[in-house]
């Protein structure tokens, strides 16, 4: 099943001028626990999706009380918030690579 079918909310946003946070939120325990425990969301896999090195994935955090998973990555070079050449001022389009992740 795809992550986009399991999650209630998939979004991204700025986490300061140089970082992006990816939020995956669920409306029930079962899909949240399925994704959290699947082993699919690793630094190596996120790095591959975003074309960065695994050590650049700054964190993958699960918050049981919120049924949420948060991933923090750096903004691409030249994409700092407010950069005149930036294409995504709010970091709101960076979650797209997560949509088709297959969750066992």
The first five atom37 places (N, CA, C, CB, O) and aatype in JSON, in Angstrom:
{
  "aatype": [20, 20, 20, 20, 20, 20, 20, 20, 20, 20, 20, 20, 20, 20, 20, 20, 20, 20, 20, 20, 20, 20, 20, 20, 20, 20, 20, 20, 20, 20, 20, 20, 20, 20, 20, 20, 20, 20, 20, 20, 20, 20, 20, 20, 20, 20, 20, 20, 20, 20, 20, 20, 20, 20, 20, 20, 20, 20, 20, 20, 20, 20, 20, 20, 20, 20, 20, 20, 20, 20, 20, 20, 20, 20, 20, 20, 20, 20, 20, 20, 20, 20, 20, 20, 20, 20, 20, 20, 20, 20, 20, 20, 20, 20, 20, 20, 20, 20, 20, 20, 20, 20, 20, 20],
  "atom_mask": [
    [1, 1, 1, 1, 1],
    [1, 1, 1, 1, 1],
    [1, 1, 1, 1, 1],
    [1, 1, 1, 1, 1],
    [1, 1, 1, 1, 1],
    [1, 1, 1, 1, 1],
    [1, 1, 1, 1, 1],
    [1, 1, 1, 1, 1],
    [1, 1, 1, 1, 1],
    [1, 1, 1, 1, 1],
    [1, 1, 1, 1, 1],
    [1, 1, 1, 1, 1],
    [1, 1, 1, 1, 1],
    [1, 1, 1, 1, 1],
    [1, 1, 1, 1, 1],
    [1, 1, 1, 1, 1],
    [1, 1, 1, 1, 1],
    [1, 1, 1, 1, 1],
    [1, 1, 1, 1, 1],
    [1, 1, 1, 1, 1],
    [1, 1, 1, 1, 1],
    [1, 1, 1, 1, 1],
    [1, 1, 1, 1, 1],
    [1, 1, 1, 1, 1],
    [1, 1, 1, 1, 1],
    [1, 1, 1, 1, 1],
    [1, 1, 1, 1, 1],
    [1, 1, 1, 1, 1],
    [1, 1, 1, 1, 1],
    [1, 1, 1, 1, 1],
    [1, 1, 1, 1, 1],
    [1, 1, 1, 1, 1],
    [1, 1, 1, 1, 1],
    [1, 1, 1, 1, 1],
    [1, 1, 1, 1, 1],
    [1, 1, 1, 1, 1],
    [1, 1, 1, 1, 1],
    [1, 1, 1, 1, 1],
    [1, 1, 1, 1, 1],
    [1, 1, 1, 1, 1],
    [1, 1, 1, 1, 1],
    [1, 1, 1, 1, 1],
    [1, 1, 1, 1, 1],
    [1, 1, 1, 1, 1],
    [1, 1, 1, 1, 1],
    [1, 1, 1, 1, 1],
    [1, 1, 1, 1, 1],
    [1, 1, 1, 1, 1],
    [1, 1, 1, 1, 1],
    [1, 1, 1, 1, 1],
    [1, 1, 1, 1, 1],
    [1, 1, 1, 1, 1],
    [1, 1, 1, 1, 1],
    [1, 1, 1, 1, 1],
    [1, 1, 1, 1, 1],
    [1, 1, 1, 1, 1],
    [1, 1, 1, 1, 1],
    [1, 1, 1, 1, 1],
    [1, 1, 1, 1, 1],
    [1, 1, 1, 1, 1],
    [1, 1, 1, 1, 1],
    [1, 1, 1, 1, 1],
    [1, 1, 1, 1, 1],
    [1, 1, 1, 1, 1],
    [1, 1, 1, 1, 1],
    [1, 1, 1, 1, 1],
    [1, 1, 1, 1, 1],
    [1, 1, 1, 1, 1],
    [1, 1, 1, 1, 1],
    [1, 1, 1, 1, 1],
    [1, 1, 1, 1, 1],
    [1, 1, 1, 1, 1],
    [1, 1, 1, 1, 1],
    [1, 1, 1, 1, 1],
    [1, 1, 1, 1, 1],
    [1, 1, 1, 1, 1],
    [1, 1, 1, 1, 1],
    [1, 1, 1, 1, 1],
    [1, 1, 1, 1, 1],
    [1, 1, 1, 1, 1],
    [1, 1, 1, 1, 1],
    [1, 1, 1, 1, 1],
    [1, 1, 1, 1, 1],
    [1, 1, 1, 1, 1],
    [1, 1, 1, 1, 1],
    [1, 1, 1, 1, 1],
    [1, 1, 1, 1, 1],
    [1, 1, 1, 1, 1],
    [1, 1, 1, 1, 1],
    [1, 1, 1, 1, 1],
    [1, 1, 1, 1, 1],
    [1, 1, 1, 1, 1],
    [1, 1, 1, 1, 1],
    [1, 1, 1, 1, 1],
    [1, 1, 1, 1, 1],
    [1, 1, 1, 1, 1],
    [1, 1, 1, 1, 1],
    [1, 1, 1, 1, 1],
    [1, 1, 1, 1, 1],
    [1, 1, 1, 1, 1],
    [1, 1, 1, 1, 1],
    [1, 1, 1, 1, 1],
    [1, 1, 1, 1, 1],
    [1, 1, 1, 1, 1]
  ],
  "atom_positions": [
    [[0.84, -1.17, 0.0], [0.0, 0.0, 0.0], [0.89, 1.24, 0.0], [-0.96, -0.01, 1.22], [1.95, 1.25, 0.62]],
    [[0.46, 2.28, -0.69], [1.25, 3.51, -0.76], [1.07, 4.36, 0.5], [0.87, 4.32, -2.0], [0.01, 4.36, 1.12]],
    [[2.12, 5.07, 0.85], [2.08, 5.95, 2.01], [0.94, 6.95, 1.89], [3.42, 6.68, 2.17], [0.29, 7.27, 2.89]],
    [[0.69, 7.45, 0.7], [-0.38, 8.42, 0.5], [-1.77, 7.84, 0.79], [-0.34, 8.95, -0.92], [-2.71, 8.59, 1.05]],
    [[-1.89, 6.52, 0.74], [-3.16, 5.87, 1.05], [-3.33, 5.62, 2.55], [-3.28, 4.55, 0.3], [-4.45, 5.5, 3.04]],
    [[-2.23, 5.55, 3.26], [-2.25, 5.28, 4.7], [-2.31, 6.54, 5.55], [-1.05, 4.47, 5.08], [-2.94, 6.55, 6.6]],
    [[-1.65, 7.59, 5.1], [-1.55, 8.83, 5.87], [-2.76, 9.72, 5.62], [-0.27, 9.58, 5.52], [-3.31, 9.75, 4.52]],
    [[-3.16, 10.42, 6.64], [-4.24, 11.41, 6.5], [-3.68, 12.71, 5.93], [-4.93, 11.66, 7.87], [-4.33, 13.39, 5.14]],
    [[-2.46, 13.06, 6.36], [-1.81, 14.3, 5.92], [-0.36, 14.0, 5.57], [-1.91, 15.42, 7.01], [0.37, 13.39, 6.36]],
    [[0.05, 14.43, 4.4], [1.46, 14.42, 3.99], [1.77, 15.85, 3.58], [1.75, 13.38, 2.79], [1.15, 16.38, 2.66]],
    [[2.72, 16.48, 4.26], [3.0, 17.88, 3.95], [4.47, 18.19, 4.23], [2.09, 18.82, 4.76], [5.18, 17.44, 4.9]],
    [[4.88, 19.31, 3.71], [6.23, 19.8, 3.98], [6.13, 21.29, 4.26], [7.2, 19.51, 2.79], [5.2, 21.97, 3.83]],
    [[7.13, 21.78, 5.0], [7.17, 23.2, 5.3], [8.57, 23.57, 5.75], [6.12, 23.57, 6.39], [9.4, 22.71, 6.07]],
    [[8.82, 24.87, 5.76], [10.1, 25.36, 6.23], [10.28, 25.04, 7.71], [10.22, 26.88, 5.99], [9.33, 25.07, 8.5]],
    [[11.5, 24.73, 8.05], [11.9, 24.56, 9.45], [13.09, 25.49, 9.64], [12.25, 23.05, 9.81], [14.19, 25.05, 9.96]],
    [[12.85, 26.77, 9.46], [13.91, 27.76, 9.44], [14.32, 28.01, 8.0], [15.12, 27.31, 10.29], [13.78, 27.39, 7.09]],
    [[15.27, 28.91, 7.78], [15.63, 29.28, 6.41], [16.39, 28.22, 5.63], [16.44, 30.52, 6.44], [16.45, 28.3, 4.4]],
    [[16.98, 27.24, 6.3], [17.85, 26.29, 5.61], [17.39, 24.83, 5.72], [19.23, 26.41, 6.15], [18.06, 23.93, 5.2]],
    [[16.27, 24.59, 6.39], [15.79, 23.22, 6.59], [14.34, 23.09, 6.14], [15.93, 22.82, 8.07], [13.58, 24.05, 6.13]],
    [[13.99, 21.86, 5.77], [12.61, 21.51, 5.43], [12.18, 20.38, 6.35], [12.46, 21.1, 3.92], [12.97, 19.47, 6.62]],
    [[10.96, 20.44, 6.83], [10.42, 19.33, 7.6], [9.3, 18.68, 6.79], [9.89, 19.82, 8.99], [8.47, 19.35, 6.18]],
    [[9.3, 17.37, 6.81], [8.29, 16.56, 6.12], [7.44, 15.94, 7.21], [8.94, 15.47, 5.18], [7.96, 15.23, 8.08]],
    [[6.13, 16.19, 7.17], [5.23, 15.67, 8.18], [4.33, 14.59, 7.58], [4.37, 16.8, 8.78], [3.77, 14.77, 6.5]],
    [[4.21, 13.48, 8.3], [3.33, 12.39, 7.92], [2.42, 12.15, 9.11], [4.13, 11.07, 7.5], [2.88, 11.73, 10.17]],
    [[1.12, 12.43, 8.94], [0.18, 12.36, 10.05], [-0.92, 11.35, 9.73], [-0.43, 13.74, 10.34], [-1.34, 11.21, 8.58]],
    [[-1.38, 10.65, 10.75], [-2.36, 9.59, 10.59], [-3.57, 9.86, 11.47], [-1.75, 8.22, 10.94], [-3.47, 10.54, 12.49]],
    [[-4.73, 9.32, 11.07], [-5.95, 9.52, 11.86], [-6.32, 8.3, 12.68], [-7.1, 9.89, 10.96], [-7.37, 8.28, 13.33]],
    [[-5.47, 7.27, 12.66], [-5.73, 6.07, 13.46], [-4.4, 5.4, 13.83], [-6.64, 5.07, 12.69], [-3.39, 5.59, 13.15]],
    [[-4.41, 4.62, 14.89], [-3.19, 3.97, 15.37], [-2.65, 2.94, 14.38], [-3.45, 3.3, 16.69], [-1.44, 2.88, 14.16]],
    [[-3.52, 2.12, 13.78], [-3.06, 1.01, 12.92], [-2.21, 1.48, 11.75], [-4.25, 0.24, 12.4], [-1.12, 0.95, 11.57]],
    [[-2.65, 2.44, 10.94], [-1.79, 2.86, 9.83], [-0.52, 3.54, 10.31], [-2.55, 3.78, 8.91], [0.54, 3.37, 9.71]],
    [[-0.61, 4.31, 11.38], [0.59, 4.95, 11.94], [1.61, 3.91, 12.36], [0.22, 5.85, 13.15], [2.78, 3.98, 11.98]],
    [[1.17, 2.93, 13.14], [2.08, 1.9, 13.62], [2.62, 1.06, 12.48], [1.39, 1.01, 14.64], [3.78, 0.64, 12.51]],
    [[1.8, 0.81, 11.48], [2.25, 0.04, 10.3], [3.42, 0.74, 9.61], [1.08, -0.15, 9.3], [4.42, 0.11, 9.29]],
    [[3.28, 2.03, 9.4], [4.36, 2.79, 8.73], [5.56, 2.91, 9.65], [3.86, 4.2, 8.31], [6.69, 2.67, 9.23]],
    [[5.33, 3.28, 10.91], [6.42, 3.46, 11.87], [7.26, 2.19, 12.0], [5.87, 3.85, 13.25], [8.48, 2.25, 12.06]],
    [[6.59, 1.04, 12.04], [7.27, -0.23, 12.29], [7.74, -0.93, 11.02], [6.37, -1.14, 13.05], [8.4, -1.97, 11.1]],
    [[7.41, -0.39, 9.86], [7.72, -1.06, 8.59], [9.21, -1.08, 8.26], [6.98, -0.38, 7.47], [9.67, -1.95, 7.53]],
    [[9.95, -0.13, 8.79], [11.37, -0.04, 8.45], [11.64, 0.62, 7.12], [11.98, -1.39, 8.45], [12.78, 0.68, 6.67]],
    [[10.6, 1.13, 6.49], [10.73, 1.75, 5.17], [11.35, 3.15, 5.25], [9.36, 1.82, 4.49], [12.12, 3.54, 4.38]],
    [[11.02, 3.9, 6.29], [11.49, 5.28, 6.4], [12.85, 5.32, 7.09], [10.47, 6.15, 7.17], [12.95, 5.57, 8.29]],
    [[13.87, 5.06, 6.31], [15.23, 5.09, 6.82], [15.96, 6.3, 6.26], [15.99, 3.79, 6.46], [15.53, 6.88, 5.26]],
    [[17.05, 6.67, 6.89], [17.85, 7.79, 6.38], [18.35, 7.49, 4.98], [19.04, 8.08, 7.32], [18.42, 8.38, 4.13]],
    [[18.7, 6.24, 4.73], [19.22, 5.86, 3.41], [18.14, 6.02, 2.33], [19.74, 4.42, 3.43], [18.41, 6.51, 1.24]],
    [[16.93, 5.59, 2.64], [15.85, 5.67, 1.66], [15.42, 7.12, 1.41], [14.65, 4.83, 2.12], [15.21, 7.51, 0.27]],
    [[15.29, 7.89, 2.47], [14.93, 9.31, 2.32], [16.01, 10.04, 1.54], [14.72, 9.98, 3.7], [15.7, 10.87, 0.68]],
    [[17.27, 9.73, 1.82], [18.38, 10.36, 1.09], [18.29, 10.04, -0.4], [19.73, 9.88, 1.65], [18.51, 10.92, -1.24]],
    [[17.99, 8.81, -0.72], [17.85, 8.41, -2.13], [16.71, 9.19, -2.8], [17.6, 6.89, -2.24], [16.87, 9.67, -3.91]],
    [[15.57, 9.3, -2.12], [14.43, 10.02, -2.68], [14.75, 11.49, -2.97], [13.26, 9.94, -1.74], [14.29, 12.05, -3.96]],
    [[15.55, 12.09, -2.09], [15.8, 13.53, -2.18], [17.16, 13.87, -2.78], [15.68, 14.15, -0.82], [17.53, 15.04, -2.86]],
    [[17.91, 12.86, -3.2], [19.19, 13.1, -3.84], [20.22, 13.74, -2.93], [18.99, 13.96, -5.04], [21.0, 14.59, -3.34]],
    [[20.2, 13.29, -1.66], [21.16, 13.8, -0.69], [21.88, 12.62, -0.04], [20.46, 14.69, 0.39], [21.5, 11.46, -0.27]],
    [[22.89, 12.89, 0.75], [23.61, 11.83, 1.46], [22.83, 11.44, 2.73], [25.06, 12.29, 1.82], [22.18, 12.3, 3.32]],
    [[22.89, 10.19, 3.15], [22.16, 9.76, 4.36], [22.47, 10.63, 5.58], [22.5, 8.32, 4.67], [21.58, 10.87, 6.4]],
    [[23.7, 11.08, 5.71], [24.04, 11.91, 6.88], [23.4, 13.3, 6.83], [25.55, 12.05, 7.0], [23.39, 14.02, 7.82]],
    [[22.86, 13.66, 5.67], [22.15, 14.94, 5.56], [20.7, 14.84, 6.01], [22.21, 15.44, 4.13], [20.04, 15.86, 6.21]],
    [[20.2, 13.63, 6.17], [18.86, 13.45, 6.75], [19.07, 13.66, 8.25], [18.22, 11.99, 6.42], [19.61, 12.8, 8.94]],
    [[18.64, 14.81, 8.73], [18.97, 15.22, 10.09], [18.19, 14.5, 11.16], [18.76, 16.68, 10.23], [18.61, 14.45, 12.32]],
    [[17.05, 13.94, 10.8], [16.29, 13.19, 11.78], [15.01, 12.63, 11.21], [15.98, 14.05, 12.95], [14.39, 13.21, 10.32]],
    [[14.63, 11.49, 11.74], [13.33, 10.87, 11.47], [12.74, 10.58, 12.84], [13.44, 9.55, 10.56], [13.24, 9.72, 13.57]],
    [[11.69, 11.3, 13.17], [11.13, 11.25, 14.52], [9.7, 10.73, 14.48], [11.17, 12.63, 15.18], [8.88, 11.19, 13.68]],
    [[9.4, 9.77, 15.33], [8.03, 9.28, 15.49], [7.47, 9.84, 16.79], [7.99, 7.71, 15.48], [8.14, 9.81, 17.83]],
    [[6.25, 10.35, 16.74], [5.6, 10.9, 17.92], [4.28, 10.14, 18.11], [5.35, 12.46, 17.78], [3.27, 10.45, 17.48]],
    [[4.32, 9.14, 18.97], [3.17, 8.26, 19.15], [1.9, 9.02, 19.55], [3.48, 7.21, 20.2], [0.83, 8.75, 19.02]],
    [[2.02, 9.96, 20.48], [0.85, 10.69, 20.98], [0.16, 11.49, 19.87], [1.26, 11.63, 22.11], [-1.05, 11.73, 19.93]],
    [[0.92, 11.89, 18.87], [0.35, 12.66, 17.76], [0.08, 11.81, 16.53], [1.28, 13.8, 17.39], [-0.45, 12.3, 15.53]],
    [[0.44, 10.52, 16.58], [0.35, 9.64, 15.42], [1.03, 10.3, 14.23], [-1.14, 9.31, 15.08], [0.47, 10.39, 13.14]],
    [[2.25, 10.75, 14.45], [2.95, 11.46, 13.39], [4.41, 11.08, 13.28], [2.84, 12.92, 13.6], [5.04, 10.64, 14.24]],
    [[4.92, 11.28, 12.07], [6.34, 11.06, 11.78], [6.85, 12.35, 11.14], [6.57, 9.81, 10.84], [6.23, 12.89, 10.23]],
    [[7.98, 12.82, 11.63], [8.58, 14.06, 11.13], [9.99, 13.74, 10.64], [8.61, 15.17, 12.23], [10.76, 13.06, 11.31]],
    [[10.3, 14.24, 9.46], [11.61, 14.04, 8.85], [12.19, 15.42, 8.57], [11.53, 13.16, 7.53], [11.5, 16.27, 8.02]],
    [[13.44, 15.64, 8.94], [14.08, 16.93, 8.7], [15.25, 16.76, 7.75], [14.54, 17.57, 10.03], [16.14, 15.94, 7.98]],
    [[15.23, 17.56, 6.69], [16.3, 17.54, 5.68], [16.7, 18.97, 5.35], [15.84, 16.78, 4.38], [15.92, 19.9, 5.58]],
    [[17.91, 19.16, 4.81], [18.31, 20.52, 4.41], [17.62, 20.91, 3.11], [19.84, 20.61, 4.24], [17.26, 20.06, 2.29]],
    [[17.43, 22.19, 2.94], [16.93, 22.7, 1.66], [18.03, 22.52, 0.62], [16.48, 24.21, 1.76], [19.21, 22.59, 0.96]],
    [[17.66, 22.3, -0.63], [18.69, 22.22, -1.66], [19.49, 23.51, -1.74], [18.06, 21.91, -3.03], [18.98, 24.58, -1.41]],
    [[20.73, 23.42, -2.17], [21.59, 24.59, -2.32], [20.88, 25.61, -3.2], [22.98, 24.2, -2.93], [20.34, 25.27, -4.25]],
    [[20.89, 26.85, -2.77], [20.25, 27.91, -3.52], [18.75, 28.0, -3.29], [20.51, 27.73, -4.97], [18.07, 28.78, -3.96]],
    [[18.23, 27.22, -2.35], [16.79, 27.23, -2.1], [16.46, 27.74, -0.7], [16.21, 25.83, -2.3], [15.38, 27.46, -0.18]],
    [[17.37, 28.47, -0.08], [17.1, 29.0, 1.24], [15.86, 29.88, 1.19], [18.31, 29.8, 1.79], [15.59, 30.54, 0.19]],
    [[15.12, 29.89, 2.27], [13.9, 30.69, 2.34], [14.21, 32.14, 2.02], [13.24, 30.57, 3.75], [15.08, 32.75, 2.65]],
    [[13.52, 32.68, 1.06], [13.71, 34.07, 0.67], [14.75, 34.28, -0.41], [14.08, 34.86, 1.86], [14.96, 35.4, -0.86]],
    [[15.42, 33.2, -0.83], [16.42, 33.3, -1.91], [15.71, 33.77, -3.18], [17.15, 31.93, -2.14], [14.7, 33.19, -3.56]],
    [[16.22, 34.8, -3.84], [15.56, 35.3, -5.06], [15.39, 34.24, -6.15], [16.35, 36.46, -5.61], [14.48, 34.34, -6.97]],
    [[16.26, 33.24, -6.17], [16.17, 32.17, -7.16], [15.33, 31.0, -6.68], [17.56, 31.68, -7.53], [15.11, 30.04, -7.42]],
    [[14.86, 31.07, -5.45], [14.11, 29.96, -4.87], [12.8, 29.71, -5.59], [13.84, 30.23, -3.42], [12.13, 30.65, -6.04]],
    [[12.43, 28.43, -5.7], [11.2, 28.06, -6.39], [10.09, 27.66, -5.44], [11.48, 26.93, -7.35], [8.94, 27.5, -5.86]],
    [[10.41, 27.5, -4.17], [9.41, 27.04, -3.21], [9.62, 27.8, -1.9], [9.5, 25.49, -2.99], [10.23, 27.29, -0.96]],
    [[9.11, 29.0, -1.85], [9.34, 29.92, -0.73], [8.99, 29.3, 0.62], [8.55, 31.18, -0.93], [9.71, 29.51, 1.6]],
    [[7.9, 28.56, 0.69], [7.43, 28.03, 1.97], [7.81, 26.56, 2.2], [5.94, 28.16, 2.05], [7.49, 26.0, 3.25]],
    [[8.49, 25.95, 1.25], [8.85, 24.54, 1.4], [7.64, 23.63, 1.3], [9.55, 24.31, 2.71], [7.69, 22.49, 1.76]],
    [[6.55, 24.11, 0.72], [5.28, 23.41, 0.74], [5.11, 22.36, -0.35], [4.19, 24.39, 0.64], [4.07, 21.7, -0.4]],
    [[6.08, 22.19, -1.2], [5.95, 21.22, -2.3], [6.97, 20.1, -2.2], [6.1, 21.93, -3.64], [7.1, 19.29, -3.13]],
    [[7.68, 20.03, -1.11], [8.78, 19.08, -1.0], [8.36, 17.69, -0.53], [9.8, 19.62, -0.06], [9.2, 16.78, -0.49]],
    [[7.1, 17.49, -0.19], [6.63, 16.19, 0.29], [6.29, 15.23, -0.86], [5.42, 16.37, 1.18], [6.06, 14.05, -0.61]],
    [[6.25, 15.72, -2.08], [5.8, 14.92, -3.23], [6.53, 13.57, -3.35], [6.0, 15.72, -4.51], [5.86, 12.57, -3.6]],
    [[7.85, 13.49, -3.18], [8.51, 12.17, -3.3], [8.01, 11.12, -2.3], [9.99, 12.33, -3.12], [8.2, 9.93, -2.52]],
    [[7.37, 11.55, -1.22], [6.88, 10.59, -0.22], [5.6, 9.88, -0.66], [6.62, 11.3, 1.1], [5.31, 8.79, -0.18]],
    [[4.84, 10.48, -1.56], [3.5, 9.98, -1.89], [3.48, 8.53, -2.34], [2.9, 10.84, -2.96], [2.59, 7.78, -1.94]],
    [[4.42, 8.12, -3.15], [4.39, 6.78, -3.73], [5.23, 5.74, -3.02], [4.82, 6.85, -5.14], [5.46, 4.66, -3.56]],
    [[5.71, 6.05, -1.82], [6.46, 5.07, -1.06], [5.56, 3.86, -0.78], [7.0, 5.69, 0.27], [4.45, 4.01, -0.28]],
    [[6.05, 2.69, -1.11], [5.32, 1.45, -0.85], [5.61, 0.98, 0.59], [5.71, 0.33, -1.89], [6.77, 0.83, 0.99]],
    [[4.55, 0.77, 1.34], [4.68, 0.31, 2.73], [4.19, -1.14, 2.8], [3.87, 1.23, 3.71], [3.05, -1.43, 2.44]],
    [[5.05, -2.05, 3.25], [4.65, -3.46, 3.31], [3.55, -3.7, 4.35], [5.86, -4.34, 3.64], [3.1, -4.83, 4.53]]
  ]
}
